Amino acid sequence: MAFLAGWWALAGLLAVPIVLLYLLKMRREPSVVSSTLLWQQALADLRANTPFQRLRNSLLLILQLLALALLVAALCRPILRAAGVAGDQAVIVLDASASMQTADGPEGISRFEHARRLAGELIGNMGRGDRMMLIVAGPPGVGERTPMTDSRTELRRVLGRARPYDAPAAVDDALRLAAAGLAAEDAPQLRGKVYLLSDGVGVALPDARGLADALTYVRVGSRDANAAITSLSVESVGEGRTRLLVGVQRTGGSGEVMVNLYYDNASNWIDARPIDLDDAGRGGLQLEGLWPPGRLLVRLDCDADLLALDSQGYVVVPQPRPLTVRLVSAGNPVLKQFLAVQDRAEVTAEQIAPDQPVPATGADVTIFDAVAPPEPLPAGDVLMIDLPGAAGGFSRTGDLPAPQIINTQGDADVMRFVNTADLKVGRASAYAHDGSAVELIAADGGPLVAYTTEGAARRYLVAFHLAQSTWATDVGLVIFLQNILDRARAAHYAGRSQMIATGHAALLPDGASGATVTDPQGRAHRVPAGVDHFAATYHAGFYAAERDGVRRDVAANLLSAVESDIAPRPLAVGSGGGIEGETSVARVNRPLWPLLAAVALAVLTVEWWCYHRRIGV
């Protein structure tokens, strides 16, 4: 507590005359008499009486002195230094990213919990008329916020249920939202303050009008010791063996790092190996074994590891299965030969006549050779050769005689090693599309080879019949088709495990009905029919997706070198500099004189009532 006008304490000397009045005052009891004649002697005695008398107990005197003390204190303008809002409007942005789970706060709490306490101080010290907005910054499109409100209850409700995510957070989007909430239409400055509570990991100040001047960056965290799994991959190496590759990053610590491997859970230990790290603290390890399909758990053991989240990795050993290819054709020897030479352990193919119904599911790739596909298109990737009508975002508009190739996207995934220099097309069809198609081979009259995307599936178009081109006898066609199969195997996880970074969408099993996804906390999420992915993978662990009796396990891991580099840092700005930030919430002056003045008025009211009731007189 401090006083802005302490010299008003001299007014306390007014207590002296108040006390003197009580010393000089003769206390007489009223009495009814028949005559004043007999009181002449008493009046003479009064004139000779001493002017002072002993101070007696008096409730009125106590109340008057108390009122004077309160008024003098109010005139001194006392203030209380408290964590509060500088101004009548403010926005708190609370970073809920993965690095905020680092346990280096006071008393061993996490950075997020420390930031939550600081936000609670700001909310608790809101003054009369102050309004505040709270934004919990999670992954892109995720998080919570309150409206601009003066309700501490609403702010504390959202703050109390806020939790950090196991993924990077879109703090820059939250800061833009904060700036928009305080923006004035005709002024460059914001109408309040923005408080960012963060460790600065992976955060940069966005370019928003007035934000830099209105921002108070409160930096939490103090240490950087961490060992993290930054990459994980698993692959089949034949004969039932599986290879696991683990990438590790170490910051701010020393000593050996052990990689432990468990099957299904931490009670089923498989193997343990030390990992060699280079001078930059990075290293990799390869493990191989006869592991049955299921779940593996990777755990790092070392000293001084402050972030437990990235010290544990989740791996799915896939159930081996071949890629399924369905050919709908009246008989194309080139395509039949290509599928016939595929390894049966890798690819299984079936052919359907054009007049037979095409199942909606059951194939990873469906090839329509000069056949109009059904609507809707089958699940999985679709290759349409010489499409006779409209499908997959393409619509035939006419003929394209002897088209000349003007551009080829050789860096596209399905065009790798495909040489089109000698490709000649005698006749093709012209197709229109909505502009979303990727043209892999473009001619002067339209695309010759292109694709559109629908979720995880691709719809490829070859605008000519193979027999009307030199591709029928060119190795480039074989490479192109093989690239399509390889891409489909990776995209649809045919015999491969699905391992994603937290916050990325998980691909669901094919099917016509809705799906159910069980997250690492055991909560079930219902996904409607027609949706082929699940995006709410904000926590590390295993997700179990099930549709039409088919189950798929998905492993979600942080796998972020940025989030795992947990050293608190200045807030990056576009010019290349940084904002160092404060280590505590800004203190503001809370005036106490209105409260003291109100109490003084109440005391004077009581004193007036006692005087008229002759209580304590």
N, C-alpha and C positions, 0 to 999 in steps of 0.2 A: 504494500500500500504506500502511496505517496500523496503529497498535498501540493496543489497548484498555487494556492494563495495562503501560505502558512502564516503570513503576518497578521491575518485576521484573528489569530489566537490571542492577540492582545485584548480583544473584546471580552475575553474571559474575566478581565478585571471588573466587569460590571457585577460580578458576584459579591464584591465588597460592599457596595451600597445596599444591595438586597439584604445581606446579613445584618448591616448596621440598622436598617429599618426594624428588624426584629429585635435588636438589642435595645433600641430606644422606645419601643412600643410598650405601654403599660397595659397589662392584661387585666381587665376589670370584668366582674360578673354583673350583669344587669339585675336590679332589685327594685321592687315596688315599695315606696315609703309614703307616709302620710304628710310629711312636710320636709322641706330642705333647711329649716331653721337650725335643726340640730346638727347639720353637716358643715357649718362654717369652720369649725375647728379642723375637720378633715380636709377642707380646701386649703387651709393654712399649712397643714402638714404636707400637702401635695406640692406647694410651691417650694418647700424646703427639701423636697425629695431629690435623690441623686438621679441624673438623667439616664443612667445605664442600669440595666438589670441583667441577671444571669440568663444566658440563652437556653431556652427550653426546647424540648422535642416538638417539631411541627411538621405535619405531613405537607402542608402548603409550601413551607420553605424548601423541603426536599424536592417537591414537584417543580417549583420555580427554578431551582438550581439545575435540575436535570434538563428542563426545557432550554435554559440558557446554554448549557454545555452542548446540547444537540444543535442548536442554532449556530453557535460558534464553529462547531465542527463542520456544519454544512457550508458556512461562509469560507472556510479554508479550502473548499472544493477538493475533497479527497477522491482519489482514483485507485482502481484495482487493476494491476497489470495481469491480463488474462489472455489465453489463446482464443482469438475471436476474429470476426470478420472486420476487415478494414473497409468500412462503407456499408451501405444498406443492402447490397446484392453481392452474391458470390456463388461460384460454382466449384465444387470439389470433384476432381477427377482422380479416382482410385485405381491404380494399376493392378490388374488381377492376372498378370501373365505368370508363366511357369517359374521364372527366376525369383518371383516374389515369395516362393515357398522356402527360400533359403533361410536356415535357422541361425541367424546371427544377430537377432534383435535383443533388446534388454531382457534379461532373465532367460535367455535362450529361446524366446519366441521367434516366430517367423517374421520376415519383413512385412508380409501382408498383414499380420496381426498387429505389428507395430504401427503400420500406416492406418489401420482401422482405428486404433486408439487415438491417433492424432486427429483423424476425422471426427471422432466422437468428441474430442475437446472443442473443436471448432463449432460443432453443432450445439454442444452444451452451453457455450458462451455466446450464443446469438443474443443480440440486444433487442429491445422493443422496436418493432418495425423492420428488423432485418429479415431478408428473404434469401433462400439458398436452394441450389440444385445439387444433387449428388449423382454422379455418373460412375458406374462400375465398368471399367474398360476391359472387355473380354476379347475373344477372337473376333474376326470380322463378322459383323452382323449379329453379334451375341453380346449380352451384358444387360445391365439394368440401369434405370435412371428414374429420378423423381422429377416432377414438374418444379418450377420455381415456386417455393412455398415457404411460409413462416411456421409450418408445423414441425416441431421437433419430433413428434411421435412418428410422422410419416418418414422423415429422414432416418431416424434410428431404426425403424422397421426394415427399410431396405438395406441399411448398413449392417444390421445384425444377421441378415441371411446371406450376405455376400460371401462368396468363396472364390479362391484362386482357381484358375484353370490349368490343366496340364499342357498348355499350348501357348504360343506367342499371342500377344494381345494387340489389338488395333488402337493403341493409345493415341496415335495421330488423328484418327477419326473422332475419338472422344474429345480431343482438344478443339477440333473444328466445330463440333456440336456445342461445346462450351462457349466458344467465341460467338457462334450464331445466337445463342441464348442471351448474350449480353450486348449484342450489337445494337447501335443506334442508327436510324435511317440516314441522318444527315451529319454524323460526326465520325471522325476517324478513330476516336477512342471508344473503348468498351465501357459500359455503364456498370462496372463492378470489377471484382477481382476473380482470378482463376487460380485455384490451388491444385497443383499436381503433386500427388503423393506417390513416389516411384523410386526405383533404384537406378533408373536411366538405362537399363539394359535393353538394347534394341529400340530405343525411343528417340525420335527426332522431332524438333519443333516444326509443325507445319506452317505453311505460308498463309496465315489468316490475318485479316485486317485488325490491327490493334492488339493482337494476342501477346506479342513479345513484351509490350509495356504493361499489360495487365496481369502477367503470369508471375506467380510465386512458386518456384520449384522447391519442394521439400524432399530432400534425398534421404532415403532410408537404406540401412545396410552399412557394413563396415569391413567385411572380409571377403576373400576370393578363393579360399581353398575348396576345390571340387574335383571329383573324378567322374567323367560322364561317358556314356555310350552314345556316340554320335552317328554311327552307321551300323546297320544290321542287314544281312542278306543270307538267304538259304537257297540251296540248289541241289538237285539230284545229280549224282555222279555215276550212276549205274550200279547194278548188282545190289540194289536195295540200300545203298549207302547215301548219306546226306552230308553235305558240306555246309558249315556255318562260318560266316565271316563277320568278325566283330571289330569295329573301329572305336578307339578310345581317345579321349582328350583329357589332359590333367592340367589344372591351373592352381597356382598358389600353394602347392604342397610338395612333399618329397616322400621318398620311400616306395616300397614295392606295391604294385597294383596286381591283385589276383582276379582272374576271371573264373567264376564258378558257374557250372551248368547243371541245371536241374530238369527233371522231367515232370511236367504237369504242375508241380508246386515245390516249395523249398524243402520239403521233407524227402524228396526222391532225388538224391544227389547222383550226378553222372560223372562229372570230371571237374578238375581245377587246374588252371595253368597260369603262370605269371606272364605278364605282357611287357615287352620291351618298348620303352618310350624314347623318342628322339629328344634333341635339345629343346624343341618347341613344345614338348609334352604330349606329342601325338604318337600313336602306334596302332598296329593291327594284329589280329590273331586269327588263325584258321583252325577250326575244329571239325573233325569228321568222324562219323560213326554209323552203325546200323540202328538208327532210331526209328521206331514205328511211327506211323502218322499220329499226330496229336500236338500237344502244346509243350514248348520248352520255355524255361525261365533262365535268363542270364543275369548274373548279379556280380557287381564289382565289390571287392573288399580292399580297403586301404585306410590309412589314417587321415584325419582331418578332411572329412567329406561332409560339407554343409548342406548340400542339396541331394536328398535321397531319391527324388523323382527320377533323375537321369542316370542313377547308378543301377537301375534294374531295367532289363529289356525283355520283351515278349516276342516269341517266335512260334510260328505254326509250321509244323512239318506236314507237307501236303499229302493227300491221298493220291497216289499215281493214277492218272487217267489220260487217255489219248484225246487229242483235239478231234472234234466231230465235224465233218464236212458233208454237206448235203448238196448234190448236183441235180438241178432240174433242167433236163435237156432232152431233145429228141435224138441225140447221139452226136457228140462232138469228140472226135478221136484225140484231139490235142489235149482237151481237159481230162478225158478218161485216162490217157497215158500219164499225165502229170500226177493224178491221184493214185494211179496204180503203183507208181514207183516210190510212194511215201512209205516210211517205216511204219508198220502196223502198230508198233508200240507207241508211236508218236501221233499218228493220224489214222482215224477210221473214216471211211467214206461210204456213202450210199447214193444211188441214183434213183430219181423219180421221174416218171414220164410226165410230159406236159399236161396230160389230161387227168392226172391223179391229184388229189388234194395234198397240199403242202402243210405239214404240222406247224403250229405257231411257235413251238419250243422244241428243244432237244438237239439243236445244232449250234455250234459256235460260229460256223460260217455257212451261209447258203448261197449257192451260185445259180443264177437264172441266165440260161444261155438262149437268147432270142425268145424269151418267154415272158409274158406279162405276169409280174408277181401279184400275190393277193394283197388286199388291204384289210387290216394293217400289215405291214411287213413283218416277217418272222423275227423273233428275238435273236440277238447276236448280230454279227456283221453280215452284210449282204453285198454280193457282187452281181451287178446287172450288166450283162453284155448285150449290146445292140437292143436296148430297151424299146419295145414297140409302142409304148404309150407314156404314161406318167406315173412316177413313183419316187419315193425317197427325196423329194424336193426337186426332181428333174421332170421336165415335160418336153416331149418331142414336138418340134415345130416344122420339120421338113428335112429335105435331103441336103447333104453336103458333099458334092462330088470332088474327088481329088483334093482334099484339104492339105494345106501346107502348114507344117509345124512352125510356130513362131516363138514358143517358150516352153521350157521344161524345168520343173522344180526338182533338181537333182538332190537337194538336201532334205527332202521330205523322207519320213521314216520308211515308207513303202517304195520309194524310188531309189534307195541306196543300191549302187552298182548296176543300175539299169541304164544301158546305153541306148539312146533313141536317135543317134546320128543316122543310122541306116533304116529307120522305120519309115515305111511307105504305106499309105492307106489309099485304096482305090475308091472306096465309097464309104461315107459315114453319115450319121444323122445329126441334125442340128438340134440342140436342146437349150431350153431356157431354164433359168433357176432364179431364186430370190436374192442372189448376191451373197448368200452364206456359204456357198460351195467353195472348196479349195480346188483350183484347177491345177492338176499335176502336169498334164500335157495340154497346151493350148494351141489351137489352130486359128487361121484367119477367119473362120466362120463360127467359132465357138469351141468349147472344151472337147477334147478327144478322150481324156481320162481325168476324172474328178471325183470328189467325194463330199458328202455332207455328214454331219454328226448329229446323233440323237442319243443323248445321255452318254453312255460308254460305248455305244455301238456306232459303226460307220456304215454308210450306204455308198458303195463304190459304183461308178458308172464308167463303162468302156463304150464309147459312142460308135463303135463299128464292129462288124462281125469279123472274127479272127481270120476266117477264110478270105476276107477281102483286104488282107494286109500281109506285110512281110513278117509280122510278129508270130504267125503260126509256125514258122521254122526258125525263129530267132531265140537265142538263149535268154534274151532280155525278158521275154514273156515268162519263162520259168522263174527267173529271179523275182520278177514282180509278184507273181502268184505266191512264191515262197515267203516274200516279205509280208504279204497280207496274212498268211497263216501264222507267221511268227508274231506279228503285231496282235492278232486275235488271241493267240495263246497267252501273251502277257496281259492283254487288256481284260480277258475273261477268266484268267487264272486257271486255265486248263492244266491240271496236274501241277500247278504252282501255288505256293502259299500267298495269301494276300496280307502284305505288311505295309502299313501306311504310317505317315506322320500324323500325330494328333491334330485335329482340326481339318483334316482332309476327308473327302467322302469315301465311304466304303461301298464297293459294288455288291449288290444283293444277288442271290440266286435267281435265275430266270423262272418265270411262272406267270400265270394269268391272274392269280389271286393276290391279296395283300400279303405282306411279310411281317414277321415279328423279329425285333432285334433286342437282345438282352445285353445291357452294358456291363462294364466291370463292377458296378455297384449292385448288380442283380435286378435293376429296374427294366421292365419290359416296355418297348416302344413299338407302336403299331404304325406300319408304313402302308399307305393305300395301294391298291392295285394300279399298275401302270407306272409306278415309280421304281427305278432300278438302282437307286443308291440311297445311302443313309449318311447324312452330313453331320449329325451331332456327336462327333467322336472327339469330345473335348477332354476326355480323361484317358490316361494311359492304361493299357490292360487288354484283355481279350473281349471281343464282341462276338456274340453268337447270333447269326442271321439264319432265319428259317422261312422257307416258302414252299408250299405244295409238298411237304415232306422232305425237302432237300435242305440240309444244314451246311452252313459254311462258317468257319471260324476266321475272324479277322484280328490281327495283332496290331495294336496302335501304340506307337512309341513317340517320345518327344523328338529325338534325333535332330536337335538344333544346336549347332556349334555356337550360335549367337546367344541363345538363352542359357546355355551351359557355361558360358564365360561370365560368371556371376559377379565380377568386381563392380561395385557401384561406381558410376561415372557421371561426368557432367552431361547435361542435356544437349545433344547435338543440334546445331542450327545449320541452315543452308549455306551460310557463308564460310563454313569450315571451322568456326569457333565453337564455343560451348558455354552453357550457363552452369556455373559450379553448383548452385543450389544451397539452401539452408538445411541445417540438421534438425531444426525444430520448427514448429508452427510459429508464425509471427505473433508477437504480443501486441495487444491494443489496450487503450485506456478505457476502463469502464467506470463512469462517474458514479459516486455514491451519494452526492449531496441531495438528489431528489428523495432518496429513501430517508436520509437523516432529517430533512425538512418535514417530511410527512410524519415521522415519529414525534418530532418536536411539537407539531400542531396537535397531535393526539394527546400528548402530555399536558399541553395548555388547556385543552378541552376538559380533561379530567380535573385539573386544578380549579378551573372555573366552576365545575359542578360541585366539587368539595367545598369551595368557599360559600356558595349559595346554600348548600345543605349543612353548612357549619360543621363539617367533618374535619377534625384535626386543626381547628382554628384556635 
